[in-house]
Amino acid sequence: MLIVVLLNFPDKEIYQMWMCKTWTFLIAICLLLACNGAFAQFKILEDNSARISVLSGGNVPFIFNSINKYASGVTYTNWTRLGLTYVDSCLACGIGFELYVRAADVDGDGAITSDDGANTIPFNVIEMQVSNAVGLPAGPTVYAGPTPLSNVDALLLTTAVDTADATTHQIFVTYTIGTNPCPCPPGNNILDQSLLPDHYLEELIFTLCRTGDATCP
């Protein structure tokens, strides 16, 4: 779950004079991870499986409690650790698998929404990047760079590895918020967004699937 709290934040002009002003500001963000693993229906066999295990960092609380964080953003490096289990009955195929992420966007408004529904924050203030923790080195595995959050599935990695176990094949997820300065696009600096004080929530959906399979996004 993505949680953001904003209280009486300064606008861009006030930021230029922040040392002379009295203000209160807080952002708190928490990401709750949900995971999917799937094969196309016509390819499901007893010995096929795709599963994501959240080993650590299932909740990602961002706390913005200073003007420096507001202006420069926050990065949580290797905060989440995911174990990937993947078994394909066609071991000789060498096809491998892919990992995707998207915002759940359950209310369909195309943004991170406050818990009272009154205000929103653009998805793309959040960026994510995955990297190898163990068992998925670069080469057979290709990692995407920093990926802005969206309500459309975005590819995080693709690999030629065709058998994986959560105990031996693991990745880190790094999260950043508001670290790209404007002018926009592609800037996502929090200071340059017209955000209102509130408490914001969002859920992330990770999907693991066979490369080229009909169940892949």
N, C-alpha and C positions, 0 to 999 in steps of 0.2 A: 504494500500500500504506500502510495506517495502522499506524504502529508506536508503541507506548507502552511506556516502561520506568519502573517504579516501584521505588524502593529505600528501605526503612525510612522511609516517610513518617509525619509526625506525625498524630495524631488531632485532632479539633476542640478538645479540652480542652488538649492540649499546645500547639496553635497559640496559644492565649491567653497562653502563657508561653514562646513560642519563643525569646525573647532569652536566657532562662536555661537553655536546653536545648542539648545537643549532638545533632545529627541529620544524616542523609544523605538527600537526596531527589533524584530525577531522573525526569523523564518525557521521553521522546523519541518523537515521532510522525512518521510519514512516510506520505503518501498517494500511492498509485500509481493513476493514472487509466487507465481503460479506456473506450473510446468506441464507440457503436453509431450507425449511421444506417440507416433502414429505411423502406420503403413497404409497404403491404399487397400481398400476392402478386398479386392481380388488377389492381393498378395499376402494376406495374413495367413500364417501357418503357425503350428504349435511352437515351433522353435524360432519364431521371429519376435523380437521385442525391441522397443525403444523407450528409454526412461531417463528422466533427469532427477537427480537427487540433490537437494539443497543441503550441503554439508555445513555451511556457516554463512552468516550474513543474509539471512532470509528477510530481515528487516533492515532498512538502510535509513537511519535517521540523520538528516542534514539539519544542522542548527546554524542559523545566521544570527549572530548576536553582536556584530560589530560593523561599523561602516566599511572597514577594510574587506570583510567578507562580502558585503553588499556590492562593493565596487569591483572586486577581483574574482568573486565566485568561490566555490568550494570543490575540492577534489577528494574522493575517497578511493585510494589506489588499492586494487586487489581486495576489495571489501567483501565481495561474495565469492564463495567457492562452490562450484557445481561439479558433481560427479555424473558422468555420462555412461549409460549402459546401452549397448547396441549389439544386437545379434541378428544376423541376416542368414536365412537358410541357404542363400546362394553365395557361399563363401568364395567360389571361384569367379564371381562376377566382378569383384573389386570395385564396386560402385562407390561405397562410402556413404557418409551422411552429412547433413547440414543442420545448423542451429540458427533459429530466428527469434526475434523479440518484437513485441508491440505493446502499446498501452491498451488496456482493456476497454477504456472509453465506454463504460456501460450506459452512460446517459446519452451517448451519440452526439455530444456537442463539439467534438474535435479539439478539446482542450482539457487541461487539468482543472477540475472543478472544485470549488470550496464545498465543505460539507453541508452548508446551508443552501447551495446552489446559486448563490447570488453573484459570485465572481469567478473568473477563470484566469489561468496562466497558460501561455503557449507551450505545447509539448516540447518544442525544440530548445527550451532553456536547459533541458536534460540531455546529456550525451553519455553514451556507453561504449565500452570497448572491452573485448575479451582477449585473454592471453593464456598461454600454456602454464598449467601448474605442474602436471605430470602426465606423461604418456601421449601427448599430442603436440610434438614439436613442429616448428615451421618446416615446410618442405612438403610432406604429405598433407599437412594441414595449412590452409590459407586463412589468415585472420583479417577481417575488415578493420579499417581504421576507426577513429571516433565516429560514432553513428548517432545522429540526432533521434530522439524519441519521437514516435509517430503512432497513430492508430492503425497504420498499415505495417504488416510484417516486414522487418528489415533483416537482411542476412548478416550474421555475426561471424560465422565461420563455415567453411566447407572442408571436408577431409576425405582422403582416399582410404583411411582406416575403415575396415569393414567389420571389425569385432572390437568392442570396447566394454569395459567393466567400470562401475563407479568407483571401485577401490584403486584402480590403476590408471584411469583416464579422467583427468580432472582439469578444469579451467578456472581462472580468476575472472571476475567482472569488476571493472573500474567504472566509477560514476563521476561525472562532473556536472555542475550546474552554474550557469552564468559566467563562464570563463572566457567566452568569446566577446571581445569588445565590439560595439557598433562602430562605423555605420552598418546598418542592416540592409539586405541580408549579406552574409550569413550570421551576423553577430547575434549573440544571445545574452549579452550582459544584463544582469538584473536591474542595474541602475537605469538602463535605457528602455526598460519596459514600463508600460503604464499599468502597474499592478496596484491593487487595492488591499488594504489590511484584511486578512482573513485566514482561514484554516483550510488547506487544500489537500485533496486526497486523490490517489490514482493507484491502480494495480498494473503490474507488468506480467505479460504472458510470454513465456519461453516455449518454443516448439522445436523438438528434435525429430527429424524425418529422413528417410532415405533419399539420397540425391536423385532428382528427376522423378520422384514418385508423385502420384496424383494428390497425395495428402500434403505435400510441401506447398507453402504459400506461393 
